[in-house]
């Protein structure tokens, strides 16, 4: 499953966000960790470029991320990601889905 598919699974199964089919495309990437909000999908890359994205997590707030650390592992909460040298180095940005209610 690609990173976007993993993030969609987070939203559908863990958060039960209604109306996924009415979600607009993702907003432009948020590259400053200070602007990340709970519910944003965090993207991590090993080469500093979008083509190197290898991991996606769901930001919970207060520096915590929900993710599956590796294939076959269970979903875990990672504490204090902004002070973790690995996650701080690999972070390339976050994306936020926008919802446009039906009119």
N, CA, C and O atoms as CSV, one atom per row, in Angstrom:
chain,resi,resn,atom,element,x,y,z
A,1,UNK,N,N,0.844,-1.166,0.000
A,1,UNK,CA,C,0.000,0.000,0.000
A,1,UNK,C,C,0.895,1.236,0.000
A,1,UNK,O,O,1.877,1.300,0.740
A,2,UNK,N,N,0.551,2.215,-0.833
A,2,UNK,CA,C,1.353,3.429,-0.894
A,2,UNK,C,C,1.026,4.337,0.299
A,2,UNK,O,O,0.041,4.102,1.000
A,3,UNK,N,N,1.851,5.379,0.536
A,3,UNK,CA,C,1.639,6.233,1.703
A,3,UNK,C,C,0.250,6.867,1.754
A,3,UNK,O,O,-0.342,6.965,2.829
A,4,UNK,N,N,-0.276,7.297,0.607
A,4,UNK,CA,C,-1.589,7.936,0.625
A,4,UNK,C,C,-2.666,6.920,0.994
A,4,UNK,O,O,-3.613,7.247,1.709
A,5,UNK,N,N,-2.520,5.686,0.507
A,5,UNK,CA,C,-3.470,4.634,0.865
A,5,UNK,C,C,-3.428,4.332,2.343
A,5,UNK,O,O,-4.466,4.092,2.961
A,6,UNK,N,N,-2.234,4.340,2.921
A,6,UNK,CA,C,-2.098,4.114,4.361
A,6,UNK,C,C,-2.788,5.217,5.147
A,6,UNK,O,O,-3.473,4.948,6.134
A,7,UNK,N,N,-2.608,6.457,4.709
A,7,UNK,CA,C,-3.222,7.577,5.407
A,7,UNK,C,C,-4.745,7.502,5.304
A,7,UNK,O,O,-5.449,7.763,6.279
A,8,UNK,N,N,-5.246,7.147,4.132
A,8,UNK,CA,C,-6.689,7.018,3.972
A,8,UNK,C,C,-7.223,5.934,4.911
A,8,UNK,O,O,-8.282,6.101,5.515
A,9,UNK,N,N,-6.495,4.834,5.032
A,9,UNK,CA,C,-6.901,3.766,5.936
A,9,UNK,C,C,-6.958,4.278,7.374
A,9,UNK,O,O,-7.884,3.944,8.113
A,10,UNK,N,N,-5.969,5.091,7.777
A,10,UNK,CA,C,-6.013,5.695,9.107
A,10,UNK,C,C,-7.322,6.455,9.298
A,10,UNK,O,O,-8.028,6.261,10.288
A,11,UNK,N,N,-7.630,7.313,8.351
A,11,UNK,CA,C,-8.831,8.132,8.463
A,11,UNK,C,C,-10.105,7.290,8.479
A,11,UNK,O,O,-10.989,7.517,9.305
A,12,UNK,N,N,-10.200,6.330,7.580
A,12,UNK,CA,C,-11.423,5.542,7.485
A,12,UNK,C,C,-11.633,4.620,8.673
A,12,UNK,O,O,-12.734,4.553,9.220
A,13,UNK,N,N,-10.599,3.916,9.072
A,13,UNK,CA,C,-10.760,2.884,10.101
A,13,UNK,C,C,-10.561,3.390,11.517
A,13,UNK,O,O,-11.286,2.982,12.424
A,14,UNK,N,N,-9.601,4.266,11.722
A,14,UNK,CA,C,-9.295,4.695,13.084
A,14,UNK,C,C,-10.109,5.904,13.520
A,14,UNK,O,O,-10.519,5.994,14.677
A,15,UNK,N,N,-10.342,6.819,12.615
A,15,UNK,CA,C,-11.050,8.042,12.991
A,15,UNK,C,C,-12.496,8.066,12.523
A,15,UNK,O,O,-13.290,8.879,12.997
A,16,UNK,N,N,-12.843,7.181,11.598
A,16,UNK,CA,C,-14.213,7.103,11.093
A,16,UNK,C,C,-14.713,8.463,10.604
A,16,UNK,O,O,-15.806,8.895,10.973
A,17,UNK,N,N,-13.923,9.128,9.784
A,17,UNK,CA,C,-14.324,10.409,9.230
A,17,UNK,C,C,-15.422,10.171,8.210
A,17,UNK,O,O,-15.205,9.456,7.231
A,18,UNK,N,N,-16.607,10.759,8.418
A,18,UNK,CA,C,-17.697,10.541,7.455
A,18,UNK,C,C,-17.444,11.312,6.164
A,18,UNK,O,O,-16.776,12.346,6.167
A,19,UNK,N,N,-17.973,10.809,5.084
A,19,UNK,CA,C,-17.932,11.525,3.821
A,19,UNK,C,C,-16.584,11.593,3.156
A,19,UNK,O,O,-16.288,12.575,2.475
A,20,UNK,N,N,-15.734,10.558,3.331
A,20,UNK,CA,C,-14.406,10.592,2.702
A,20,UNK,C,C,-14.517,10.893,1.221
A,20,UNK,O,O,-13.666,11.576,0.652
A,21,UNK,N,N,-15.566,10.382,0.598
A,21,UNK,CA,C,-15.702,10.569,-0.855
A,21,UNK,C,C,-15.896,12.025,-1.235
A,21,UNK,O,O,-15.725,12.377,-2.402
A,22,UNK,N,N,-16.252,12.889,-0.276
A,22,UNK,CA,C,-16.426,14.306,-0.586
A,22,UNK,C,C,-15.193,15.126,-0.233
A,22,UNK,O,O,-15.216,16.353,-0.332
A,23,UNK,N,N,-14.121,14.461,0.176
A,23,UNK,CA,C,-12.904,15.190,0.505
A,23,UNK,C,C,-12.299,15.785,-0.765
A,23,UNK,O,O,-12.257,15.140,-1.812
A,24,UNK,N,N,-11.838,17.008,-0.651
A,24,UNK,CA,C,-11.141,17.659,-1.749
A,24,UNK,C,C,-9.702,17.152,-1.755
A,24,UNK,O,O,-9.278,16.470,-0.822
A,25,UNK,N,N,-8.962,17.480,-2.790
A,25,UNK,CA,C,-7.541,17.101,-2.781
A,25,UNK,C,C,-6.842,17.666,-1.550
A,25,UNK,O,O,-7.330,18.589,-0.899
A,26,UNK,N,N,-5.696,17.087,-1.254
A,26,UNK,CA,C,-4.929,17.537,-0.101
A,26,UNK,C,C,-4.406,18.941,-0.323
A,26,UNK,O,O,-4.093,19.323,-1.450
A,27,UNK,N,N,-4.310,19.704,0.746
A,27,UNK,CA,C,-3.742,21.042,0.675
A,27,UNK,C,C,-2.252,20.940,0.403
A,27,UNK,O,O,-1.672,19.863,0.540
A,28,UNK,N,N,-1.620,22.049,0.017
A,28,UNK,CA,C,-0.162,22.019,-0.171
A,28,UNK,C,C,0.549,21.576,1.105
A,28,UNK,O,O,0.028,21.744,2.207
A,29,UNK,N,N,1.715,21.022,0.947
A,29,UNK,CA,C,2.471,20.500,2.091
A,29,UNK,C,C,2.775,21.583,3.111
A,29,UNK,O,O,3.054,22.728,2.757
A,30,UNK,N,N,2.716,21.210,4.364
A,30,UNK,CA,C,3.081,22.065,5.491
A,30,UNK,C,C,4.483,21.628,5.886
A,30,UNK,O,O,4.669,20.500,6.342
A,31,UNK,N,N,5.458,22.488,5.722
A,31,UNK,CA,C,6.845,22.087,5.969
A,31,UNK,C,C,7.387,22.532,7.326
A,31,UNK,O,O,8.452,22.079,7.745
A,32,UNK,N,N,6.674,23.402,8.007
A,32,UNK,CA,C,7.103,23.874,9.327
A,32,UNK,C,C,6.365,23.071,10.400
A,32,UNK,O,O,5.142,23.169,10.499
A,33,UNK,N,N,7.076,22.284,11.201
A,33,UNK,CA,C,6.409,21.491,12.240
A,33,UNK,C,C,5.528,22.330,13.179
A,33,UNK,O,O,4.575,21.808,13.757
A,34,UNK,N,N,5.834,23.600,13.331
A,34,UNK,CA,C,5.031,24.462,14.205
A,34,UNK,C,C,3.610,24.657,13.677
A,34,UNK,O,O,2.721,25.054,14.430
A,35,UNK,N,N,3.392,24.384,12.399
A,35,UNK,CA,C,2.073,24.576,11.794
A,35,UNK,C,C,1.290,23.279,11.611
A,35,UNK,O,O,0.180,23.293,11.080
A,36,UNK,N,N,1.859,22.175,12.042
A,36,UNK,CA,C,1.177,20.880,11.929
A,36,UNK,C,C,0.068,20.814,12.976
A,36,UNK,O,O,0.249,21.242,14.116
A,37,UNK,N,N,-1.085,20.270,12.572
A,37,UNK,CA,C,-2.236,20.158,13.465
A,37,UNK,C,C,-2.657,18.705,13.606
A,37,UNK,O,O,-2.367,17.889,12.731
A,38,UNK,N,N,-3.340,18.369,14.701
A,38,UNK,CA,C,-3.850,17.007,14.848
A,38,UNK,C,C,-4.693,16.607,13.631
A,38,UNK,O,O,-5.515,17.382,13.142
A,39,UNK,N,N,-4.467,15.392,13.165
A,39,UNK,CA,C,-5.168,14.894,11.987
A,39,UNK,C,C,-4.372,15.031,10.702
A,39,UNK,O,O,-4.723,14.422,9.692
A,40,UNK,N,N,-3.302,15.823,10.722
A,40,UNK,CA,C,-2.458,15.961,9.536
A,40,UNK,C,C,-1.676,14.669,9.309
A,40,UNK,O,O,-1.311,13.974,10.257
A,41,UNK,N,N,-1.428,14.361,8.044
A,41,UNK,CA,C,-0.617,13.202,7.684
A,41,UNK,C,C,0.835,13.653,7.579
A,41,UNK,O,O,1.160,14.527,6.775
A,42,UNK,N,N,1.704,13.061,8.385
A,42,UNK,CA,C,3.121,13.405,8.399
A,42,UNK,C,C,3.856,12.539,7.386
A,42,UNK,O,O,3.637,11.329,7.319
A,43,UNK,N,N,4.722,13.155,6.604
A,43,UNK,CA,C,5.461,12.462,5.551
A,43,UNK,C,C,6.950,12.479,5.874
A,43,UNK,O,O,7.506,13.508,6.257
A,44,UNK,N,N,7.576,11.332,5.712
A,44,UNK,CA,C,9.001,11.191,6.025
A,44,UNK,C,C,9.728,10.642,4.799
A,44,UNK,O,O,9.255,9.714,4.143
A,45,UNK,N,N,10.885,11.235,4.503
A,45,UNK,CA,C,11.653,10.866,3.322
A,45,UNK,C,C,13.098,10.550,3.709
A,45,UNK,O,O,13.619,11.067,4.697
A,46,UNK,N,N,13.724,9.701,2.918
A,46,UNK,CA,C,15.120,9.368,3.207
A,46,UNK,C,C,16.093,10.125,2.313
A,46,UNK,O,O,17.306,9.967,2.443
A,47,UNK,N,N,15.561,10.961,1.392
A,47,UNK,CA,C,16.468,11.699,0.513
A,47,UNK,C,C,16.126,13.188,0.392
A,47,UNK,O,O,16.703,13.887,-0.442
A,48,UNK,N,N,15.197,13.674,1.213
A,48,UNK,CA,C,14.843,15.088,1.176
A,48,UNK,C,C,13.902,15.472,0.055
A,48,UNK,O,O,13.611,16.654,-0.127
A,49,UNK,N,N,13.418,14.497,-0.702
A,49,UNK,CA,C,12.540,14.755,-1.843
A,49,UNK,C,C,11.268,13.916,-1.730
A,49,UNK,O,O,11.285,12.849,-1.116
A,50,UNK,N,N,10.167,14.388,-2.317
A,50,UNK,CA,C,8.925,13.607,-2.265
A,50,UNK,C,C,9.069,12.185,-2.803
A,50,UNK,O,O,8.387,11.281,-2.322
A,51,UNK,N,N,9.930,11.969,-3.775
A,51,UNK,CA,C,10.128,10.630,-4.311
A,51,UNK,C,C,10.738,9.660,-3.312
A,51,UNK,O,O,10.706,8.448,-3.529
A,52,UNK,N,N,11.290,10.173,-2.228
A,52,UNK,CA,C,11.894,9.323,-1.213
A,52,UNK,C,C,10.997,9.070,-0.011
A,52,UNK,O,O,11.442,8.501,0.986
A,53,UNK,N,N,9.722,9.492,-0.098
A,53,UNK,CA,C,8.812,9.280,1.030
A,53,UNK,C,C,8.671,7.784,1.279
A,53,UNK,O,O,8.309,7.015,0.388
A,54,UNK,N,N,8.966,7.398,2.507
A,54,UNK,CA,C,8.938,5.981,2.870
A,54,UNK,C,C,8.045,5.695,4.063
A,54,UNK,O,O,7.840,4.538,4.427
A,55,UNK,N,N,7.509,6.759,4.678
A,55,UNK,CA,C,6.733,6.539,5.892
A,55,UNK,C,C,5.696,7.643,6.045
A,55,UNK,O,O,5.958,8.807,5.739
A,56,UNK,N,N,4.517,7.260,6.523
A,56,UNK,CA,C,3.430,8.205,6.785
A,56,UNK,C,C,2.899,7.928,8.173
A,56,UNK,O,O,2.717,6.774,8.559
A,57,UNK,N,N,2.654,8.980,8.916
A,57,UNK,CA,C,2.044,8.848,10.232
A,57,UNK,C,C,0.927,9.863,10.377
A,57,UNK,O,O,0.847,10.818,9.604
A,58,UNK,N,N,0.082,9.667,11.343
A,58,UNK,CA,C,-1.020,10.576,11.618
A,58,UNK,C,C,-0.668,11.377,12.868
A,58,UNK,O,O,-0.416,10.806,13.929
A,59,UNK,N,N,-0.650,12.711,12.737
A,59,UNK,CA,C,-0.268,13.553,13.869
A,59,UNK,C,C,-1.421,13.627,14.855
A,59,UNK,O,O,-2.559,13.910,14.480
A,60,UNK,N,N,-1.114,13.366,16.128
A,60,UNK,CA,C,-2.120,13.369,17.187
A,60,UNK,C,C,-2.118,14.663,17.994
A,60,UNK,O,O,-3.053,14.926,18.752
A,61,UNK,N,N,-1.078,15.466,17.835
A,61,UNK,CA,C,-0.924,16.670,18.640
A,61,UNK,C,C,0.095,16.422,19.745
A,61,UNK,O,O,0.455,15.280,20.028
A,62,UNK,N,N,0.545,17.483,20.352
A,62,UNK,CA,C,1.503,17.415,21.470
A,62,UNK,C,C,2.739,16.587,21.117
A,62,UNK,O,O,3.289,15.896,21.975
A,63,UNK,N,N,3.175,16.653,19.863
A,63,UNK,CA,C,4.379,15.947,19.441
A,63,UNK,C,C,4.221,14.454,19.257
A,63,UNK,O,O,5.220,13.750,19.111
A,64,UNK,N,N,2.994,13.946,19.260
A,64,UNK,CA,C,2.760,12.509,19.147
A,64,UNK,C,C,2.270,12.136,17.749
A,64,UNK,O,O,1.538,12.887,17.105
A,65,UNK,N,N,2.696,10.954,17.301
A,65,UNK,CA,C,2.313,10.449,15.986
A,65,UNK,C,C,1.805,9.020,16.123
A,65,UNK,O,O,2.371,8.221,16.869
A,66,UNK,N,N,0.740,8.706,15.404
A,66,UNK,CA,C,0.217,7.350,15.313
A,66,UNK,C,C,0.756,6.752,14.031
A,66,UNK,O,O,0.622,7.354,12.966
A,67,UNK,N,N,1.373,5.560,14.113
A,67,UNK,CA,C,1.953,4.942,12.925
A,67,UNK,C,C,2.246,3.477,13.178
A,67,UNK,O,O,2.244,3.013,14.318
A,68,UNK,N,N,2.496,2.762,12.103
A,68,UNK,CA,C,2.983,1.387,12.181
A,68,UNK,C,C,4.473,1.479,11.874
A,68,UNK,O,O,4.848,1.712,10.725
A,69,UNK,N,N,5.331,1.300,12.879
A,69,UNK,CA,C,6.767,1.516,12.685
A,69,UNK,C,C,7.406,0.708,11.562
A,69,UNK,O,O,8.352,1.176,10.929
A,70,UNK,N,N,6.910,-0.487,11.308
A,70,UNK,CA,C,7.466,-1.306,10.224
A,70,UNK,C,C,6.415,-2.307,9.770
A,70,UNK,O,O,5.461,-2.590,10.495
A,71,UNK,N,N,6.591,-2.832,8.585
A,71,UNK,CA,C,5.665,-3.807,8.037
A,71,UNK,C,C,5.472,-4.960,9.010
A,71,UNK,O,O,6.438,-5.536,9.512
A,72,UNK,N,N,4.222,-5.285,9.265
A,72,UNK,CA,C,3.901,-6.389,10.156
A,72,UNK,C,C,3.806,-6.001,11.624
A,72,UNK,O,O,3.353,-6.801,12.442
A,73,UNK,N,N,4.223,-4.793,11.972
A,73,UNK,CA,C,4.162,-4.333,13.357
A,73,UNK,C,C,2.758,-3.791,13.630
A,73,UNK,O,O,1.999,-3.522,12.700
A,74,UNK,N,N,2.426,-3.634,14.891
A,74,UNK,CA,C,1.136,-3.064,15.266
A,74,UNK,C,C,1.233,-1.539,15.248
A,74,UNK,O,O,2.321,-0.969,15.324
A,75,UNK,N,N,0.075,-0.896,15.148
A,75,UNK,CA,C,0.017,0.557,15.177
A,75,UNK,C,C,0.371,1.023,16.587
A,75,UNK,O,O,-0.135,0.497,17.577
A,76,UNK,N,N,1.254,2.024,16.655
A,76,UNK,CA,C,1.748,2.529,17.935
A,76,UNK,C,C,1.713,4.048,17.958
A,76,UNK,O,O,1.654,4.702,16.916
A,77,UNK,N,N,1.750,4.588,19.153
A,77,UNK,CA,C,1.901,6.028,19.328
A,77,UNK,C,C,3.370,6.309,19.588
A,77,UNK,O,O,3.974,5.753,20.506
A,78,UNK,N,N,3.929,7.178,18.768
A,78,UNK,CA,C,5.332,7.592,18.928
A,78,UNK,C,C,5.336,8.930,19.665
A,78,UNK,O,O,4.776,9.905,19.163
A,79,UNK,N,N,5.956,8.997,20.842
A,79,UNK,CA,C,5.967,10.251,21.597
A,79,UNK,C,C,7.078,11.201,21.133
A,79,UNK,O,O,8.124,10.766,20.652
A,80,UNK,N,N,6.833,12.468,21.285
A,80,UNK,CA,C,7.868,13.498,21.132
A,80,UNK,C,C,8.672,13.390,19.837
A,80,UNK,O,O,9.903,13.380,19.866
A,81,UNK,N,N,7.980,13.310,18.712
A,81,UNK,CA,C,8.689,13.121,17.434
A,81,UNK,C,C,9.570,14.301,17.051
A,81,UNK,O,O,10.575,14.113,16.365
A,82,UNK,N,N,9.221,15.512,17.476
A,82,UNK,CA,C,10.014,16.674,17.057
A,82,UNK,C,C,11.372,16.705,17.759
A,82,UNK,O,O,12.287,17.381,17.289
A,83,UNK,N,N,11.518,15.995,18.864
A,83,UNK,CA,C,12.808,15.915,19.550
A,83,UNK,C,C,13.509,14.581,19.314
A,83,UNK,O,O,14.516,14.281,19.955
A,84,UNK,N,N,12.980,13.790,18.403
A,84,UNK,CA,C,13.589,12.516,18.023
A,84,UNK,C,C,14.437,12.784,16.787
A,84,UNK,O,O,13.908,13.194,15.754
A,85,UNK,N,N,15.742,12.559,16.877
A,85,UNK,CA,C,16.636,12.925,15.775
A,85,UNK,C,C,16.249,12.249,14.459
A,85,UNK,O,O,16.375,12.861,13.398
A,86,UNK,N,N,15.785,11.009,14.507
A,86,UNK,CA,C,15.413,10.302,13.274
A,86,UNK,C,C,14.210,10.972,12.613
A,86,UNK,O,O,14.268,11.317,11.432
A,87,UNK,N,N,13.130,11.158,13.356
A,87,UNK,CA,C,11.922,11.735,12.759
A,87,UNK,C,C,12.125,13.196,12.374
A,87,UNK,O,O,11.612,13.638,11.345
A,88,UNK,N,N,12.857,13.945,13.176
A,88,UNK,CA,C,13.122,15.346,12.843
A,88,UNK,C,C,13.926,15.446,11.543
A,88,UNK,O,O,13.675,16.335,10.729
A,89,UNK,N,N,14.877,14.552,11.345
A,89,UNK,CA,C,15.713,14.559,10.137
A,89,UNK,C,C,14.924,14.114,8.906
A,89,UNK,O,O,15.091,14.687,7.830
A,90,UNK,N,N,14.072,13.107,9.049
A,90,UNK,CA,C,13.353,12.522,7.914
A,90,UNK,C,C,12.080,13.278,7.544
A,90,UNK,O,O,11.550,13.072,6.452
A,91,UNK,N,N,11.574,14.147,8.419
A,91,UNK,CA,C,10.331,14.877,8.160
A,91,UNK,C,C,10.487,15.774,6.939
A,91,UNK,O,O,11.397,16.601,6.880
A,92,UNK,N,N,9.594,15.605,5.965
A,92,UNK,CA,C,9.614,16.472,4.779
A,92,UNK,C,C,8.411,17.399,4.767
A,92,UNK,O,O,8.448,18.455,4.136
A,93,UNK,N,N,7.365,17.022,5.447
A,93,UNK,CA,C,6.179,17.873,5.492
A,93,UNK,C,C,4.966,17.101,5.957
A,93,UNK,O,O,5.027,15.909,6.258
A,94,UNK,N,N,3.867,17.822,6.005
A,94,UNK,CA,C,2.590,17.233,6.386
A,94,UNK,C,C,1.545,17.688,5.383
A,94,UNK,O,O,1.682,18.746,4.768
A,95,UNK,N,N,0.518,16.902,5.222
A,95,UNK,CA,C,-0.598,17.293,4.365
A,95,UNK,C,C,-1.882,17.191,5.165
A,95,UNK,O,O,-2.010,16.393,6.094
A,96,UNK,N,N,-2.825,18.029,4.771
A,96,UNK,CA,C,-4.106,18.099,5.465
A,96,UNK,C,C,-5.209,17.972,4.420
A,96,UNK,O,O,-5.236,18.704,3.430
A,97,UNK,N,N,-6.107,17.040,4.657
A,97,UNK,CA,C,-7.263,16.905,3.770
A,97,UNK,C,C,-8.241,18.010,4.085
A,97,UNK,O,O,-8.378,18.417,5.239
A,98,UNK,N,N,-8.917,18.494,3.074
A,98,UNK,CA,C,-9.935,19.511,3.272
A,98,UNK,C,C,-11.287,18.887,2.981
A,98,UNK,O,O,-11.410,18.036,2.100
A,99,UNK,N,N,-12.278,19.303,3.706
A,99,UNK,CA,C,-13.619,18.751,3.542
A,99,UNK,C,C,-14.541,19.854,3.053
A,99,UNK,O,O,-14.617,20.925,3.654
A,100,UNK,N,N,-15.232,19.589,1.973
A,100,UNK,CA,C,-16.206,20.532,1.439
A,100,UNK,C,C,-17.578,19.894,1.586
A,100,UNK,O,O,-17.921,18.986,0.829
A,101,UNK,N,N,-18.382,20.365,2.570
A,101,UNK,CA,C,-19.696,19.745,2.777
A,101,UNK,C,C,-20.564,19.860,1.533
A,101,UNK,O,O,-20.449,20.803,0.750
A,102,UNK,N,N,-21.426,18.881,1.379
A,102,UNK,CA,C,-22.367,18.903,0.245
A,102,UNK,C,C,-23.288,20.095,0.391
A,102,UNK,O,O,-23.673,20.469,1.499
A,103,UNK,N,N,-23.635,20.681,-0.725
A,103,UNK,CA,C,-24.538,21.839,-0.686
A,103,UNK,C,C,-25.907,21.462,-1.156
A,103,UNK,O,O,-26.802,22.307,-1.192
